Amino acid sequence: MRTPLSPDVRRVLVAQSLRAFAYGFGAIMVGTTLRERHFSAVEVGVVLAAALVGMALSSIAIGRYGDRLGRRRCYVALYVALAVTGVAFAVATPLYLLIIVVLSGALSTDVVESGPFTSLEQAMIATDLAGRSRLRGFGLYNAVAAASGALGALAAGLPVLARSIWPGAPGDATWFLLFVPVALTGAVVAASLSPAVEASATPASASRGLARSRGVVHGLAALFALDSLAGGFVVQAFVAYWLAVRYGASTTTLGVVFFAVAVLQTLSFLAAPRLGERFGLLRTMVATHLPSNVLLALLAVAPNLGVAVVVLLARTSLSQMDVPTRQAYVMAMVDPEERTAAAAYTNTARYVTRPVGPALAGVVQSVALGAPFLIAGSLKIVYDLALWRRFAREPLPEECAAPGGAPGDPR
């Protein structure tokens, strides 16, 4: 029997869907807007890297102070910061000002992000659900993000469509003002959460952070940092920029492509829990992620736009299955009072190294345009093999253990 979602979890999903719509729209528009403003490849990389730095810093702050300040209060503040970010991209041209704004940590370069928002949301969802219900809950959580991001990506074609109907329609940058109503609505939903989403009021549990699971979380964080470093080379905003520069893809074409990407992500998020229940979380993570990274490396040599899109979509159908399984795996590996800290620290680890990727991608693509894909694929393959070697025999709590399975193959 499936556990029904609480009203608070439903509100989290609504707030998340609003944010994902903005991120799906922004992931395409950031790259094209910066190109329209004649920023160089290196400058584009710097802006994207600054966004990742901001998410890392804000994730660290959430991990350290989020429970103390209040999850709802932090959640609302992040949505307000997202609205401010939309205004900045709509009206600001100077590079330094854009960098300052994205350092707030509210802007993501990907639809399904692992920043301060998700550190709060994962702890809330894990508190409400357990075992298989938790895994399915994380699958739904990520599927909602991907589906909403698909609509956001499709909406990225609106500026071109508007200008075809009305030549005097605003330029791409002005459309970032859409972030304002979306983000403020998210803030209202976040403010409506009940006190039940807050961490325990017990001082000892609030200050505990990581205890029993410290070694496991540190090991996972180190490996996630490697995976994130590789992912930083090919953030979605960069992929959109690369398709536009190398193959001349229009904003409308990019919107359709990333709509398809988001649809495939949605389906993979819904399929991942079933695979995780049958084969185990860790096996599902590695067995789907490894072949997807081979396809990622092959993008470097795609001869034309059609082939590049096919390879990108094939890669997407596999690459995101490790997201809900990874989230459930982390939550299952730690004690309940460690969940906020574990989510924040593993998410932070992903963003500590991730900012290096876009900056390096901007540099290496000046030597070989497809090099970021080859580098990212190779590093991610190393991550997959190292993750299996380190955690294949790591035991999980009984509630997630597969009967007769290996200790590291939870259900």
CORBEL-V171431 format. One record per residue. N is the residue number from 0. SS is DSSP state (helix for helix, strand for strand, loop for the rest). PSI is psi in degrees with one decimal (NA if undefined). Layout:
N:SS:PSI  N:SS:PSI
This chain:
0:loop:129.4  1:loop:137.5  2:loop:125.5  3:loop:150.2  4:loop:142.3  5:loop:161.9  6:helix:-36.1  7:helix:-42.2  8:helix:-37.5  9:helix:-39.4  10:helix:-38.6  11:helix:-42.2  12:helix:-37.0  13:helix:-48.0  14:helix:-40.7  15:helix:-37.9  16:helix:-36.6  17:helix:-45.2  18:helix:-41.5  19:helix:-36.3  20:helix:-46.5  21:helix:-40.2  22:helix:-37.3  23:helix:-40.6  24:helix:-47.2  25:helix:-32.2  26:helix:-33.6  27:helix:-43.4  28:helix:-28.5  29:helix:-51.5  30:helix:-44.6  31:helix:-33.8  32:helix:-43.7  33:helix:-36.4  34:helix:-38.6  35:helix:-30.7  36:loop:5.7  37:loop:31.4  38:loop:144.1  39:loop:168.9  40:helix:-39.7  41:helix:-42.1  42:helix:-38.1  43:helix:-43.8  44:helix:-38.0  45:helix:-43.2  46:helix:-45.7  47:helix:-38.4  48:helix:-39.3  49:helix:-36.8  50:helix:-40.2  51:helix:-37.4  52:helix:-43.8  53:helix:-40.5  54:helix:-35.5  55:helix:-46.6  56:helix:-43.3  57:helix:-31.4  58:helix:-40.3  59:helix:-43.1  60:helix:-39.6  61:helix:-42.9  62:helix:-33.9  63:helix:-39.3  64:helix:-6.9  65:helix:-49.7  66:helix:-33.4  67:helix:-42.3  68:helix:-25.5  69:loop:126.8  70:helix:-42.9  71:helix:-43.5  72:helix:-44.4  73:helix:-38.9  74:helix:-46.8  75:helix:-44.3  76:helix:-37.7  77:helix:-37.6  78:helix:-37.0  79:helix:-41.8  80:helix:-34.5  81:helix:-38.6  82:helix:-42.0  83:helix:-38.5  84:helix:-41.6  85:helix:-41.2  86:helix:-42.7  87:helix:-43.6  88:helix:-25.1  89:helix:-33.4  90:helix:-13.6  91:loop:135.2  92:loop:-38.1  93:loop:136.4  94:helix:-42.7  95:helix:-35.0  96:helix:-39.7  97:helix:-40.6  98:helix:-44.1  99:helix:-43.5  100:helix:-45.7  101:helix:-17.7  102:loop:-9.5  103:loop:-22.0  104:loop:3.4  105:loop:-22.5  106:loop:131.5  107:loop:147.0  108:loop:-1.6  109:loop:154.2  110:loop:-50.6  111:loop:95.0  112:loop:169.2  113:loop:49.2  114:loop:-154.7  115:helix:-34.6  116:helix:-49.7  117:helix:-27.5  118:helix:-39.5  119:helix:-44.5  120:helix:-40.5  121:helix:-41.3  122:helix:-39.2  123:helix:-45.6  124:helix:-41.8  125:helix:-28.6  126:helix:-32.9  127:helix:-30.2  128:loop:161.2  129:loop:158.2  130:helix:-133.5  131:helix:-34.4  132:helix:-35.2  133:helix:-44.0  134:helix:-44.4  135:helix:-35.0  136:helix:-41.6  137:helix:-32.3  138:helix:-45.2  139:helix:-41.3  140:helix:-47.0  141:helix:-31.3  142:helix:-39.5  143:helix:-43.2  144:helix:-45.5  145:helix:-42.0  146:helix:-43.6  147:helix:-37.7  148:helix:-32.5  149:helix:-42.4  150:helix:-37.4  151:helix:-42.4  152:helix:-39.9  153:helix:-36.3  154:helix:-17.7  155:loop:-15.8  156:loop:-7.1  157:helix:-41.4  158:helix:-44.5  159:helix:-42.8  160:helix:-42.1  161:helix:-40.5  162:helix:-27.2  163:helix:-27.0  164:helix:-40.9  165:loop:102.6  166:loop:-25.0  167:loop:11.8  168:loop:151.9  169:loop:155.2  170:loop:174.4  171:loop:-43.1  172:helix:-39.4  173:helix:-28.0  174:helix:-12.4  175:helix:-13.6  176:helix:-15.8  177:helix:-26.4  178:helix:-32.0  179:helix:-57.6  180:helix:-35.6  181:helix:-48.0  182:helix:-39.9  183:helix:-34.5  184:helix:-39.9  185:helix:-37.7  186:helix:-39.4  187:helix:-43.3  188:helix:-42.6  189:helix:-38.3  190:helix:-20.4  191:loop:-4.1  192:loop:148.4  193:loop:164.4  194:helix:-15.2  195:helix:-20.6  196:helix:-12.2  197:loop:157.7  198:loop:164.1  199:loop:141.4  200:loop:-3.8  201:loop:121.1  202:helix:-39.6  203:helix:-44.3  204:helix:-32.1  205:helix:-29.5  206:helix:-1.9  207:helix:-44.9  208:loop:-125.8  209:loop:135.7  210:loop:-89.2  211:loop:-36.6  212:loop:12.0  213:helix:-48.9  214:helix:-41.9  215:helix:-46.0  216:helix:-40.1  217:helix:-40.6  218:helix:-45.0  219:helix:-42.7  220:helix:-41.1  221:helix:-43.2  222:helix:-39.3  223:helix:-32.6  224:helix:-40.2  225:helix:-46.0  226:helix:-40.4  227:helix:-37.2  228:helix:-45.7  229:helix:-43.2  230:helix:-28.0  231:helix:-23.9  232:loop:-24.5  233:loop:45.2  234:loop:156.1  235:helix:-36.8  236:helix:-36.2  237:helix:-40.2  238:helix:-42.2  239:helix:-43.4  240:helix:-43.6  241:helix:-43.7  242:helix:-35.6  243:helix:-41.9  244:helix:-46.5  245:helix:-40.0  246:helix:-1.6  247:loop:26.1  248:loop:134.3  249:loop:167.1  250:helix:-38.9  251:helix:-44.4  252:helix:-43.2  253:helix:-39.0  254:helix:-43.4  255:helix:-43.7  256:helix:-47.4  257:helix:-17.9  258:helix:-45.0  259:helix:-39.9  260:helix:-45.5  261:helix:-36.1  262:helix:-45.0  263:helix:-37.5  264:helix:-42.7  265:helix:-47.2  266:helix:-39.6  267:helix:-35.1  268:helix:-35.2  269:helix:-30.5  270:helix:-31.1  271:helix:-43.9  272:helix:-37.8  273:helix:-41.9  274:helix:-40.9  275:helix:-38.3  276:helix:-34.5  277:helix:-42.5  278:helix:-11.4  279:loop:147.2  280:helix:-49.7  281:helix:-44.0  282:helix:-42.3  283:helix:-42.5  284:helix:-50.3  285:helix:-43.9  286:helix:-25.5  287:helix:-33.8  288:helix:-38.1  289:helix:-53.6  290:helix:-29.9  291:helix:-30.5  292:helix:-25.2  293:helix:-43.3  294:helix:-35.6  295:helix:-44.5  296:helix:-34.7  297:helix:-21.2  298:helix:-27.3  299:helix:-27.2  300:helix:16.1  301:loop:126.1  302:loop:-21.3  303:loop:175.9  304:helix:-41.7  305:helix:-48.3  306:helix:-41.7  307:helix:-42.3  308:helix:-41.9  309:helix:-46.6  310:helix:-41.1  311:helix:-43.4  312:helix:-38.6  313:helix:-41.1  314:helix:-40.9  315:helix:-34.8  316:helix:-19.3  317:helix:-31.4  318:helix:-26.0  319:loop:0.3  320:helix:-20.0  321:helix:-9.0  322:helix:-59.5  323:helix:-34.8  324:helix:-37.5  325:helix:-43.5  326:helix:-45.0  327:helix:-36.7  328:helix:-46.1  329:helix:-45.6  330:helix:-32.4  331:helix:-25.6  332:helix:-10.8  333:loop:161.4  334:loop:155.6  335:helix:-40.8  336:helix:-6.1  337:helix:-1.1  338:helix:-44.3  339:helix:-45.3  340:helix:-42.9  341:helix:-44.1  342:helix:-44.2  343:helix:-43.2  344:helix:-40.2  345:helix:-36.4  346:helix:-40.4  347:helix:-41.0  348:helix:-35.0  349:helix:-28.2  350:helix:-10.4  351:helix:-43.3  352:helix:-23.4  353:helix:-35.5  354:helix:-23.0  355:helix:-34.0  356:helix:-56.5  357:helix:-38.8  358:helix:-44.2  359:helix:-35.8  360:helix:-39.9  361:helix:-31.6  362:helix:-50.3  363:helix:-26.5  364:loop:-18.8  365:loop:-19.2  366:loop:-48.1  367:loop:117.8  368:loop:-33.8  369:loop:0.8  370:helix:-38.8  371:helix:-34.4  372:helix:-39.9  373:helix:-43.1  374:helix:-46.3  375:helix:-45.4  376:helix:-41.5  377:helix:-44.8  378:helix:-37.1  379:helix:-32.9  380:helix:-41.1  381:helix:-42.3  382:helix:-47.4  383:helix:-46.3  384:helix:-39.5  385:helix:-38.3  386:helix:-44.5  387:helix:-44.1  388:helix:-38.9  389:helix:-37.0  390:helix:4.4  391:loop:-30.0  392:loop:14.5  393:loop:123.4  394:loop:151.3  395:loop:162.6  396:loop:154.2  397:helix:-32.7  398:helix:-19.8  399:helix:1.0  400:strand:134.6  401:loop:128.4  402:loop:123.6  403:loop:2.0  404:loop:175.2  405:loop:154.1  406:loop:-33.9  407:loop:9.2  408:loop:75.9  409:strand:164.2  410:loop:NA
